[in-house]
Amino acid sequence: MTVEHAAAGPGAGLGPGPAVLAVDVGGTDTKAALIDGGGTVREVLRRPTPRDAARPAERVVDEVVRAAAELRGRHPDVEPEGLGLVVPGIVDDERGVGVRSENLGWRDAPFADLATARLGLPVAVGHDVAAAGWAECRLGAAAGYQDAMVVALGTGISAALVLGGRPYRGGGLAGEIGHARVAEGPGCVCGGRGCLEQVASAAAVARRYGEATGTPVPGAREVLVAAVAGDPTAVAVWDDALDALALGLSHAVALLAPQVIVLGGGLSQAGDALLGPLGARLDALLTYHRRPLLTRALLGEDAGVLGAALLARDLLTRDLSAREPATPTTGVEP
Ligand SMILES: [Zn+2]
């Protein structure tokens, strides 16, 4: 298994294209950015994500409008032509609807229509993890690859897929490897049992160590430190997580044959302590399959907002080409 260790940040920005606004609505924070026509991110604003049980989607759009006004006021030379808005949960990209978010509380929220009505701009809506993955594929660790899987290892586990150079969304339900069974237990919030994210997410590593020792720890980082120091319980919990992750990834590799698997999210900060042993386990599970490059995400916490900007630009470019006159069909073949 080829394991790549990269430490650089994002390179030259998004490149030339329409100026756009980009917003990444997270479970805790919302990030809003203005990208100019040269592809430079002029500024990123970060605010707590507003929560309003009665009108959750409208409050999020209120915050988008406020951030847009603030960014435009401070950068009057940049005239954004569109907005990319990415949100968590289940998302219908085509209709621009947030189908549901357990965490933030909306159901069938028409984000594209709401934001277009308030801003007077075309709005592309996408899924946060998928958009971050798309950014890694266009600008980050998977740039130049046609078939890639970008796995977010955080509180939960999910993957973004790019196949044949295009995002594969499966109606908003592709990439949910966090809820595929890899063990006999425990029960999961999704209603299943032994889901990958109940064993191998950052939250699960911390929780399982706390349960085994009776001493709660704040996060997976503390478990890894204890494992490196030789604590047998920590070693066992960490090994279980690596085994489960390798098993889950091996099935994805057998099915999709990605050229590269990019690991992001909190657990990926473990770096070599994750990549090395995970690569060895995955290698041992594969036979004649394509062996993907295993590497860390490059774009960091701004991947989602960069992905939102790419979605906005993709939408604007698509609309432009749709407006171009059709190729004449009466011409004579040369
Ligand atoms: Zn589950």
Residues whose N, C-alpha, C, O or C-beta is under 5 A from the ligand:
A	BS01	ZN	G178 H179 C188 V189 C190 G192 C195
